[in-house]
Amino acid sequence: MMGYGGHHPGQPSMAEALTAAIESLLIEKGLISSDAIDAVVEKYERDIGPLNGARVVARAWVDPEYKSRLLTDATSAIAELGIKGMQGEHMVVVENTPEVHNLVVCTLCSCYPWPVLGLPPNWYKTPAYRSRAVSDPRGLLREFGLELDENVQIRVWDSSAEIRYMVLPERPAGTEGMTEEELASLVTRDAMIGVAKVRPPKKS
């Protein structure tokens, strides 16, 4: 994938500035390396953070009544699983189907549902992603390795300070006998943003 690295443009927030200052001081004092910090951040971005969202998705896949509540009032349904917090007060979940694929972006900055997806990836905050998601979503998804049939409609949802979106991915074929926990292990952060699909389990 090309063009989606880098850092959030513009002035950093107070929290970002303080974090950067502490990080610089720790590195300068030799207490921690920048590689170690990057590894921890990546772990929270890709694995630890999105575990909550994966639990929500798996529950929706196995429980039709929960899925209905999730698509009607996502904030309350997510709170049923004990998941809540700042940046997740006003959630909307949109469902992928064979006919419709949803993609989430924040065109103004980097609004993101932290309680369910953890830390936003760097590419989510770049001008390239924020503009291409709106102007050429099909081409953007292709750069992420997701090729959709031309007859699949792509809907782009713009997260904001008022509403944050999460995608309910399609449940992959071949998962009928899997437990809720096993299903959750298949769900990725990228699938809940909409730049990927959930892959079926690897055959042993």
GULUM-882708 format. One record per residue: residue number from 1; residue in one letter; z, x, y of N, C-alpha, C in turn. Coordinates in steps of 0.05 Angstrom, whole numbers, padded with zeros to 5 digits. Example, Ala and Ser with C-alpha at 12.3 -4.5 7.8 and 13.67 -1.06 7.14 Angstrom:
% GULUM-882708
+-----+-----+--------+--------+--------+--------+--------+--------+--------+--------+--------+
|   n | res |    npz |    npx |    npy |   capz |   capx |   capy |    cpz |    cpx |    cpy |
+-----+-----+--------+--------+--------+--------+--------+--------+--------+--------+--------+
|   1 |   A |  00156 |  00264 | -00114 |  00156 |  00246 | -00090 |  00156 |  00264 | -00066 |
|   2 |   S |  00142 |  00257 | -00045 |  00143 |  00273 | -00021 |  00157 |  00258 |  00001 |
+-----+-----+--------+--------+--------+--------+--------+--------+--------+--------+--------+
***
This chain:
% GULUM-882708
+-----+-----+--------+--------+--------+--------+--------+--------+--------+--------+--------+
|   n | res |    npz |    npx |    npy |   capz |   capx |   capy |    cpz |    cpx |    cpy |
+-----+-----+--------+--------+--------+--------+--------+--------+--------+--------+--------+
|   1 |   M |  00000 |  00017 | -00024 |  00000 |  00000 |  00000 |  00000 |  00018 |  00025 |
|   2 |   M | -00015 |  00009 |  00046 | -00018 |  00027 |  00069 | -00009 |  00013 |  00094 |
|   3 |   G |  00002 |  00029 |  00113 |  00007 |  00019 |  00139 |  00033 |  00004 |  00143 |
|   4 |   Y |  00052 |  00004 |  00124 |  00076 | -00011 |  00128 |  00102 |  00005 |  00127 |
|   5 |   G |  00099 |  00031 |  00131 |  00123 |  00048 |  00133 |  00133 |  00049 |  00162 |
|   6 |   G |  00152 |  00066 |  00167 |  00161 |  00069 |  00195 |  00186 |  00053 |  00201 |
|   7 |   H |  00192 |  00052 |  00227 |  00217 |  00040 |  00236 |  00211 |  00017 |  00255 |
|   8 |   H |  00232 |  00001 |  00259 |  00231 | -00022 |  00277 |  00226 | -00013 |  00305 |
|   9 |   P |  00205 | -00023 |  00318 |  00199 | -00015 |  00346 |  00219 | -00027 |  00365 |
|  10 |   G |  00219 | -00016 |  00390 |  00235 | -00028 |  00411 |  00263 | -00016 |  00412 |
|  11 |   Q |  00280 | -00027 |  00429 |  00307 | -00017 |  00432 |  00324 | -00025 |  00408 |
|  12 |   P |  00340 | -00006 |  00397 |  00357 | -00013 |  00375 |  00381 | -00031 |  00384 |
|  13 |   S |  00391 | -00047 |  00366 |  00415 | -00063 |  00373 |  00439 | -00045 |  00373 |
|  14 |   M |  00462 | -00055 |  00383 |  00486 | -00039 |  00384 |  00494 | -00030 |  00356 |
|  15 |   A |  00492 | -00048 |  00336 |  00499 | -00041 |  00309 |  00481 | -00019 |  00298 |
|  16 |   E |  00455 | -00021 |  00304 |  00436 |  00000 |  00295 |  00442 |  00027 |  00308 |
|  17 |   A |  00448 |  00026 |  00334 |  00454 |  00051 |  00349 |  00480 |  00064 |  00338 |
|  18 |   L |  00500 |  00048 |  00332 |  00525 |  00059 |  00322 |  00521 |  00070 |  00294 |
|  19 |   T |  00505 |  00056 |  00277 |  00499 |  00065 |  00250 |  00485 |  00092 |  00251 |
|  20 |   A |  00465 |  00094 |  00269 |  00450 |  00119 |  00271 |  00468 |  00142 |  00280 |
|  21 |   A |  00486 |  00136 |  00299 |  00504 |  00157 |  00309 |  00523 |  00167 |  00287 |
|  22 |   I |  00533 |  00148 |  00271 |  00551 |  00156 |  00249 |  00536 |  00172 |  00228 |
|  23 |   E |  00512 |  00163 |  00222 |  00496 |  00177 |  00202 |  00490 |  00205 |  00211 |
|  24 |   S |  00482 |  00208 |  00237 |  00476 |  00235 |  00247 |  00501 |  00253 |  00246 |
|  25 |   L |  00524 |  00242 |  00253 |  00548 |  00258 |  00252 |  00556 |  00267 |  00224 |
|  26 |   L |  00553 |  00249 |  00205 |  00559 |  00256 |  00177 |  00540 |  00278 |  00166 |
|  27 |   I |  00515 |  00275 |  00174 |  00495 |  00296 |  00165 |  00501 |  00322 |  00178 |
|  28 |   E |  00507 |  00321 |  00205 |  00513 |  00346 |  00220 |  00537 |  00361 |  00209 |
|  29 |   K |  00557 |  00345 |  00200 |  00582 |  00358 |  00190 |  00579 |  00366 |  00160 |
|  30 |   G |  00556 |  00360 |  00149 |  00551 |  00368 |  00121 |  00566 |  00351 |  00101 |
|  31 |   L |  00575 |  00327 |  00109 |  00590 |  00310 |  00091 |  00572 |  00293 |  00073 |
|  32 |   I |  00547 |  00290 |  00082 |  00528 |  00274 |  00066 |  00500 |  00283 |  00074 |
|  33 |   S |  00481 |  00280 |  00055 |  00453 |  00287 |  00061 |  00437 |  00262 |  00069 |
|  34 |   S |  00416 |  00267 |  00083 |  00398 |  00244 |  00091 |  00386 |  00232 |  00066 |
|  35 |   D |  00380 |  00248 |  00045 |  00369 |  00238 |  00020 |  00389 |  00219 |  00007 |
|  36 |   A |  00415 |  00225 |  00008 |  00435 |  00208 | -00005 |  00437 |  00181 |  00010 |
|  37 |   I |  00435 |  00182 |  00036 |  00436 |  00158 |  00052 |  00412 |  00140 |  00046 |
|  38 |   D |  00388 |  00153 |  00045 |  00364 |  00138 |  00038 |  00365 |  00125 |  00011 |
|  39 |   A |  00377 |  00139 | -00008 |  00380 |  00128 | -00035 |  00398 |  00104 | -00036 |
|  40 |   V |  00420 |  00105 | -00021 |  00438 |  00082 | -00020 |  00425 |  00058 | -00006 |
|  41 |   V |  00412 |  00063 |  00016 |  00398 |  00042 |  00030 |  00377 |  00029 |  00012 |
|  42 |   E |  00361 |  00045 | -00002 |  00341 |  00034 | -00020 |  00353 |  00018 | -00042 |
|  43 |   K |  00376 |  00026 | -00052 |  00390 |  00011 | -00073 |  00398 | -00016 | -00063 |
|  44 |   Y |  00408 | -00018 | -00038 |  00416 | -00044 | -00027 |  00392 | -00061 | -00020 |
|  45 |   E |  00370 | -00048 | -00012 |  00346 | -00063 | -00005 |  00334 | -00075 | -00030 |
|  46 |   R |  00331 | -00060 | -00052 |  00316 | -00068 | -00075 |  00332 | -00081 | -00097 |
|  47 |   D |  00357 | -00072 | -00101 |  00372 | -00081 | -00124 |  00397 | -00097 | -00117 |
|  48 |   I |  00416 | -00085 | -00105 |  00442 | -00098 | -00100 |  00439 | -00123 | -00082 |
|  49 |   G |  00426 | -00119 | -00060 |  00423 | -00142 | -00041 |  00410 | -00166 | -00053 |
|  50 |   P |  00386 | -00163 | -00064 |  00371 | -00186 | -00074 |  00383 | -00199 | -00099 |
|  51 |   L |  00405 | -00189 | -00111 |  00416 | -00202 | -00134 |  00424 | -00230 | -00129 |
|  52 |   N |  00435 | -00236 | -00105 |  00443 | -00263 | -00098 |  00419 | -00282 | -00098 |
|  53 |   G |  00397 | -00274 | -00086 |  00373 | -00290 | -00086 |  00362 | -00295 | -00114 |
|  54 |   A |  00363 | -00274 | -00130 |  00354 | -00277 | -00158 |  00370 | -00297 | -00173 |
|  55 |   R |  00396 | -00299 | -00168 |  00413 | -00319 | -00181 |  00405 | -00347 | -00172 |
|  56 |   V |  00398 | -00350 | -00146 |  00389 | -00376 | -00136 |  00364 | -00384 | -00150 |
|  57 |   V |  00345 | -00366 | -00151 |  00319 | -00372 | -00164 |  00322 | -00379 | -00193 |
|  58 |   A |  00338 | -00364 | -00208 |  00342 | -00369 | -00236 |  00355 | -00396 | -00241 |
|  59 |   R |  00374 | -00403 | -00224 |  00387 | -00429 | -00227 |  00367 | -00452 | -00222 |
|  60 |   A |  00350 | -00448 | -00202 |  00330 | -00469 | -00196 |  00310 | -00472 | -00219 |
|  61 |   W |  00304 | -00450 | -00232 |  00285 | -00451 | -00255 |  00296 | -00466 | -00279 |
|  62 |   V |  00322 | -00465 | -00283 |  00334 | -00477 | -00307 |  00347 | -00504 | -00301 |
|  63 |   D |  00351 | -00511 | -00276 |  00365 | -00535 | -00269 |  00349 | -00551 | -00249 |
|  64 |   P |  00334 | -00571 | -00258 |  00317 | -00587 | -00240 |  00332 | -00601 | -00217 |
|  65 |   E |  00357 | -00610 | -00222 |  00372 | -00623 | -00201 |  00380 | -00603 | -00180 |
|  66 |   Y |  00388 | -00579 | -00188 |  00394 | -00558 | -00169 |  00370 | -00550 | -00152 |
|  67 |   K |  00347 | -00548 | -00166 |  00322 | -00542 | -00152 |  00316 | -00562 | -00131 |
|  68 |   S |  00320 | -00588 | -00137 |  00315 | -00609 | -00118 |  00333 | -00606 | -00093 |
|  69 |   R |  00358 | -00600 | -00098 |  00377 | -00596 | -00076 |  00369 | -00571 | -00059 |
|  70 |   L |  00360 | -00551 | -00073 |  00353 | -00526 | -00060 |  00329 | -00530 | -00041 |
|  71 |   L |  00310 | -00545 | -00050 |  00286 | -00550 | -00033 |  00291 | -00571 | -00011 |
|  72 |   T |  00313 | -00586 | -00014 |  00320 | -00606 |  00006 |  00339 | -00595 |  00027 |
|  73 |   D |  00360 | -00581 |  00017 |  00380 | -00570 |  00035 |  00389 | -00543 |  00024 |
|  74 |   A |  00373 | -00523 |  00030 |  00376 | -00496 |  00018 |  00404 | -00484 |  00025 |
|  75 |   T |  00413 | -00487 |  00050 |  00438 | -00475 |  00058 |  00461 | -00485 |  00040 |
|  76 |   S |  00462 | -00511 |  00036 |  00484 | -00522 |  00020 |  00481 | -00515 | -00009 |
|  77 |   A |  00456 | -00516 | -00020 |  00452 | -00509 | -00048 |  00459 | -00480 | -00054 |
|  78 |   I |  00451 | -00462 | -00035 |  00458 | -00434 | -00039 |  00488 | -00430 | -00038 |
|  79 |   A |  00502 | -00444 | -00020 |  00531 | -00442 | -00018 |  00545 | -00452 | -00043 |
|  80 |   E |  00532 | -00469 | -00059 |  00543 | -00478 | -00084 |  00549 | -00455 | -00103 |
|  81 |   L |  00533 | -00434 | -00100 |  00536 | -00410 | -00117 |  00555 | -00390 | -00104 |
|  82 |   G |  00568 | -00398 | -00083 |  00587 | -00380 | -00069 |  00573 | -00360 | -00051 |
|  83 |   I |  00548 | -00365 | -00044 |  00533 | -00346 | -00027 |  00530 | -00358 |  00001 |
|  84 |   K |  00541 | -00344 |  00020 |  00539 | -00353 |  00048 |  00546 | -00329 |  00066 |
|  85 |   G |  00542 | -00333 |  00092 |  00548 | -00311 |  00110 |  00529 | -00311 |  00134 |
|  86 |   M |  00534 | -00293 |  00152 |  00517 | -00290 |  00176 |  00488 | -00283 |  00167 |
|  87 |   Q |  00469 | -00293 |  00182 |  00441 | -00290 |  00177 |  00431 | -00309 |  00154 |
|  88 |   G |  00449 | -00326 |  00145 |  00442 | -00345 |  00124 |  00452 | -00373 |  00129 |
|  89 |   E |  00458 | -00379 |  00154 |  00470 | -00405 |  00160 |  00450 | -00427 |  00159 |
|  90 |   H |  00425 | -00421 |  00165 |  00404 | -00442 |  00166 |  00380 | -00433 |  00149 |
|  91 |   M |  00382 | -00439 |  00123 |  00362 | -00430 |  00104 |  00343 | -00452 |  00096 |
|  92 |   V |  00318 | -00444 |  00092 |  00298 | -00462 |  00081 |  00284 | -00447 |  00058 |
|  93 |   V |  00282 | -00460 |  00035 |  00269 | -00448 |  00012 |  00243 | -00463 |  00007 |
|  94 |   V |  00221 | -00448 |  00004 |  00194 | -00459 |  00000 |  00185 | -00451 | -00028 |
|  95 |   E |  00172 | -00469 | -00042 |  00165 | -00465 | -00070 |  00136 | -00456 | -00074 |
|  96 |   N |  00132 | -00435 | -00089 |  00105 | -00427 | -00098 |  00097 | -00444 | -00121 |
|  97 |   T |  00071 | -00452 | -00122 |  00060 | -00467 | -00144 |  00033 | -00455 | -00150 |
|  98 |   P |  00019 | -00464 | -00171 | -00007 | -00453 | -00177 | -00027 | -00458 | -00155 |
|  99 |   E | -00022 | -00478 | -00138 | -00040 | -00484 | -00116 | -00033 | -00473 | -00089 |
| 100 |   V | -00007 | -00466 | -00085 |  00003 | -00457 | -00059 |  00020 | -00432 | -00063 |
| 101 |   H |  00014 | -00412 | -00046 |  00030 | -00388 | -00045 |  00042 | -00385 | -00018 |
| 102 |   N |  00068 | -00380 | -00017 |  00083 | -00378 |  00009 |  00089 | -00349 |  00015 |
| 103 |   L |  00088 | -00342 |  00041 |  00093 | -00315 |  00051 |  00111 | -00317 |  00075 |
| 104 |   V |  00132 | -00300 |  00076 |  00152 | -00301 |  00097 |  00148 | -00277 |  00115 |
| 105 |   V |  00151 | -00281 |  00141 |  00149 | -00260 |  00161 |  00167 | -00267 |  00184 |
| 106 |   C |  00173 | -00248 |  00201 |  00186 | -00254 |  00227 |  00168 | -00241 |  00248 |
| 107 |   T |  00153 | -00257 |  00262 |  00133 | -00246 |  00280 |  00145 | -00234 |  00305 |
| 108 |   L |  00170 | -00241 |  00313 |  00182 | -00231 |  00337 |  00198 | -00206 |  00333 |
| 109 |   C |  00213 | -00204 |  00311 |  00229 | -00180 |  00306 |  00232 | -00176 |  00276 |
| 110 |   S |  00256 | -00181 |  00265 |  00260 | -00177 |  00237 |  00281 | -00196 |  00225 |
| 111 |   C |  00281 | -00221 |  00234 |  00299 | -00241 |  00223 |  00295 | -00243 |  00193 |
| 112 |   Y |  00317 | -00244 |  00179 |  00316 | -00240 |  00150 |  00342 | -00252 |  00138 |
| 113 |   P |  00340 | -00265 |  00114 |  00364 | -00278 |  00102 |  00381 | -00258 |  00087 |
| 114 |   W |  00398 | -00243 |  00101 |  00414 | -00222 |  00089 |  00431 | -00231 |  00065 |
| 115 |   P |  00444 | -00255 |  00066 |  00462 | -00262 |  00044 |  00447 | -00264 |  00017 |
| 116 |   V |  00421 | -00271 |  00017 |  00407 | -00274 | -00008 |  00388 | -00251 | -00014 |
| 117 |   L |  00380 | -00236 |  00006 |  00360 | -00215 |  00001 |  00370 | -00187 |  00009 |
| 118 |   G |  00394 | -00185 |  00019 |  00404 | -00158 |  00026 |  00391 | -00147 |  00051 |
| 119 |   L |  00387 | -00121 |  00053 |  00376 | -00108 |  00076 |  00345 | -00112 |  00077 |
| 120 |   P |  00334 | -00117 |  00100 |  00304 | -00120 |  00102 |  00291 | -00093 |  00097 |
| 121 |   P |  00269 | -00092 |  00082 |  00255 | -00067 |  00079 |  00242 | -00058 |  00105 |
| 122 |   N |  00237 | -00032 |  00108 |  00225 | -00022 |  00133 |  00198 | -00035 |  00139 |
| 123 |   W |  00182 | -00039 |  00118 |  00155 | -00050 |  00123 |  00156 | -00078 |  00135 |
| 124 |   Y |  00177 | -00093 |  00128 |  00180 | -00121 |  00139 |  00182 | -00121 |  00169 |
| 125 |   K |  00192 | -00099 |  00180 |  00198 | -00098 |  00209 |  00175 | -00086 |  00225 |
| 126 |   T |  00154 | -00076 |  00212 |  00133 | -00062 |  00226 |  00113 | -00082 |  00240 |
| 127 |   P |  00101 | -00073 |  00262 |  00081 | -00090 |  00275 |  00057 | -00096 |  00256 |
| 128 |   A |  00050 | -00077 |  00239 |  00027 | -00082 |  00221 |  00033 | -00106 |  00203 |
| 129 |   Y |  00056 | -00107 |  00190 |  00062 | -00129 |  00173 |  00064 | -00155 |  00189 |
| 130 |   R |  00078 | -00154 |  00211 |  00083 | -00178 |  00227 |  00057 | -00191 |  00237 |
| 131 |   S |  00038 | -00175 |  00244 |  00012 | -00185 |  00254 | -00007 | -00193 |  00231 |
| 132 |   R | -00009 | -00176 |  00211 | -00027 | -00182 |  00189 | -00019 | -00206 |  00173 |
| 133 |   A |  00007 | -00211 |  00170 |  00017 | -00235 |  00155 |  00005 | -00260 |  00167 |
| 134 |   V |  00001 | -00260 |  00193 | -00010 | -00284 |  00207 | -00040 | -00283 |  00208 |
| 135 |   S | -00051 | -00260 |  00216 | -00080 | -00259 |  00220 | -00097 | -00256 |  00194 |
| 136 |   D | -00086 | -00243 |  00174 | -00101 | -00238 |  00149 | -00082 | -00237 |  00125 |
| 137 |   P | -00068 | -00259 |  00120 | -00048 | -00259 |  00098 | -00060 | -00252 |  00071 |
| 138 |   R | -00084 | -00261 |  00065 | -00096 | -00255 |  00039 | -00102 | -00225 |  00036 |
| 139 |   G | -00112 | -00213 |  00058 | -00118 | -00184 |  00057 | -00092 | -00168 |  00056 |
| 140 |   L | -00071 | -00178 |  00070 | -00045 | -00164 |  00069 | -00034 | -00165 |  00040 |
| 141 |   L | -00035 | -00188 |  00027 | -00024 | -00190 |  00000 | -00040 | -00172 | -00019 |
| 142 |   R | -00066 | -00169 | -00014 | -00082 | -00152 | -00031 | -00073 | -00123 | -00028 |
| 143 |   E | -00064 | -00115 | -00004 | -00054 | -00087 | -00001 | -00027 | -00083 | -00015 |
| 144 |   F | -00013 | -00105 | -00019 |  00012 | -00103 | -00035 |  00006 | -00105 | -00065 |
| 145 |   G | -00019 | -00108 | -00072 | -00026 | -00109 | -00101 | -00027 | -00137 | -00112 |
| 146 |   L | -00026 | -00157 | -00094 | -00026 | -00185 | -00103 | -00053 | -00198 | -00096 |
| 147 |   E | -00069 | -00202 | -00116 | -00096 | -00214 | -00112 | -00094 | -00244 | -00120 |
| 148 |   L | -00099 | -00262 | -00101 | -00098 | -00290 | -00105 | -00126 | -00302 | -00106 |
| 149 |   D | -00129 | -00322 | -00123 | -00155 | -00336 | -00124 | -00160 | -00349 | -00097 |
| 150 |   E | -00186 | -00352 | -00091 | -00193 | -00363 | -00065 | -00184 | -00392 | -00062 |
| 151 |   N | -00181 | -00406 | -00084 | -00173 | -00434 | -00082 | -00143 | -00437 | -00078 |
| 152 |   V | -00127 | -00416 | -00079 | -00099 | -00417 | -00074 | -00094 | -00417 | -00044 |
| 153 |   Q | -00080 | -00437 | -00034 | -00073 | -00439 | -00006 | -00050 | -00421 |  00001 |
| 154 |   I | -00052 | -00406 |  00022 | -00030 | -00388 |  00031 | -00017 | -00401 |  00056 |
| 155 |   R |  00010 | -00405 |  00054 |  00025 | -00415 |  00076 |  00044 | -00393 |  00086 |
| 156 |   V |  00043 | -00388 |  00112 |  00059 | -00367 |  00124 |  00082 | -00380 |  00140 |
| 157 |   W |  00106 | -00371 |  00134 |  00130 | -00382 |  00147 |  00143 | -00361 |  00165 |
| 158 |   D |  00148 | -00368 |  00190 |  00158 | -00350 |  00210 |  00188 | -00353 |  00213 |
| 159 |   S |  00203 | -00334 |  00202 |  00232 | -00335 |  00204 |  00241 | -00330 |  00233 |
| 160 |   S |  00263 | -00341 |  00241 |  00273 | -00337 |  00268 |  00304 | -00337 |  00267 |
| 161 |   A |  00316 | -00335 |  00291 |  00345 | -00335 |  00292 |  00356 | -00363 |  00284 |
| 162 |   E |  00339 | -00384 |  00286 |  00347 | -00411 |  00279 |  00344 | -00417 |  00250 |
| 163 |   I |  00322 | -00408 |  00238 |  00315 | -00414 |  00210 |  00305 | -00389 |  00196 |
| 164 |   R |  00316 | -00385 |  00172 |  00307 | -00362 |  00156 |  00297 | -00374 |  00129 |
| 165 |   Y |  00274 | -00363 |  00121 |  00260 | -00373 |  00097 |  00263 | -00355 |  00073 |
| 166 |   M |  00262 | -00367 |  00050 |  00261 | -00352 |  00025 |  00242 | -00367 |  00006 |
| 167 |   V |  00227 | -00351 | -00009 |  00207 | -00363 | -00028 |  00220 | -00367 | -00055 |
| 168 |   L |  00215 | -00391 | -00067 |  00222 | -00396 | -00095 |  00197 | -00390 | -00111 |
| 169 |   P |  00196 | -00367 | -00124 |  00172 | -00359 | -00139 |  00166 | -00377 | -00162 |
| 170 |   E |  00142 | -00376 | -00172 |  00135 | -00390 | -00197 |  00149 | -00376 | -00220 |
| 171 |   R |  00158 | -00392 | -00239 |  00170 | -00381 | -00263 |  00148 | -00371 | -00281 |
| 172 |   P |  00149 | -00346 | -00290 |  00126 | -00336 | -00306 |  00126 | -00347 | -00334 |
| 173 |   A |  00103 | -00348 | -00346 |  00099 | -00358 | -00373 |  00114 | -00339 | -00392 |
| 174 |   G |  00122 | -00350 | -00415 |  00135 | -00333 | -00435 |  00165 | -00330 | -00431 |
| 175 |   T |  00177 | -00345 | -00413 |  00205 | -00342 | -00407 |  00221 | -00367 | -00416 |
| 176 |   E |  00209 | -00384 | -00432 |  00222 | -00409 | -00439 |  00248 | -00406 | -00453 |
| 177 |   G |  00251 | -00386 | -00470 |  00276 | -00382 | -00485 |  00296 | -00364 | -00472 |
| 178 |   M |  00291 | -00355 | -00447 |  00309 | -00336 | -00434 |  00333 | -00350 | -00421 |
| 179 |   T |  00356 | -00336 | -00420 |  00379 | -00347 | -00407 |  00376 | -00344 | -00377 |
| 180 |   E |  00394 | -00358 | -00362 |  00393 | -00356 | -00333 |  00397 | -00327 | -00323 |
| 181 |   E |  00415 | -00313 | -00336 |  00420 | -00285 | -00328 |  00395 | -00268 | -00334 |
| 182 |   E |  00382 | -00273 | -00356 |  00358 | -00257 | -00363 |  00336 | -00264 | -00343 |
| 183 |   L |  00334 | -00289 | -00335 |  00313 | -00296 | -00316 |  00318 | -00283 | -00289 |
| 184 |   A |  00344 | -00282 | -00281 |  00350 | -00270 | -00255 |  00342 | -00240 | -00254 |
| 185 |   S |  00343 | -00227 | -00277 |  00336 | -00199 | -00278 |  00307 | -00194 | -00273 |
| 186 |   L |  00290 | -00215 | -00275 |  00262 | -00212 | -00271 |  00254 | -00215 | -00241 |
| 187 |   V |  00272 | -00227 | -00226 |  00265 | -00235 | -00199 |  00268 | -00211 | -00180 |
| 188 |   T |  00248 | -00206 | -00164 |  00249 | -00183 | -00145 |  00251 | -00193 | -00116 |
| 189 |   R |  00260 | -00175 | -00099 |  00261 | -00181 | -00071 |  00233 | -00188 | -00060 |
| 190 |   D |  00213 | -00173 | -00068 |  00186 | -00177 | -00058 |  00176 | -00205 | -00065 |
| 191 |   A |  00183 | -00215 | -00089 |  00174 | -00242 | -00098 |  00187 | -00263 | -00081 |
| 192 |   M |  00212 | -00258 | -00071 |  00226 | -00278 | -00054 |  00217 | -00277 | -00025 |
| 193 |   I |  00203 | -00255 | -00018 |  00190 | -00254 |  00009 |  00162 | -00266 |  00007 |
| 194 |   G |  00150 | -00263 | -00017 |  00123 | -00274 | -00021 |  00101 | -00254 | -00023 |
| 195 |   V |  00108 | -00228 | -00023 |  00087 | -00207 | -00025 |  00082 | -00199 | -00054 |
| 196 |   A |  00095 | -00213 | -00073 |  00091 | -00207 | -00101 |  00097 | -00232 | -00117 |
| 197 |   K |  00090 | -00231 | -00143 |  00097 | -00253 | -00161 |  00117 | -00241 | -00181 |
| 198 |   V |  00132 | -00259 | -00194 |  00151 | -00250 | -00215 |  00134 | -00245 | -00240 |
| 199 |   R |  00138 | -00222 | -00251 |  00123 | -00215 | -00275 |  00137 | -00224 | -00300 |
| 200 |   P |  00123 | -00231 | -00321 |  00136 | -00239 | -00346 |  00150 | -00215 | -00358 |
| 201 |   P |  00169 | -00219 | -00376 |  00183 | -00196 | -00388 |  00164 | -00180 | -00405 |
| 202 |   K |  00170 | -00154 | -00406 |  00154 | -00136 | -00422 |  00159 | -00141 | -00452 |
| 203 |   K |  00137 | -00141 | -00467 |  00140 | -00146 | -00496 |  00152 | -00121 | -00509 |
| 204 |   S |  00172 | -00126 | -00526 |  00184 | -00103 | -00540 |  00167 | -00095 | -00564 |
+-----+-----+--------+--------+--------+--------+--------+--------+--------+--------+--------+
***
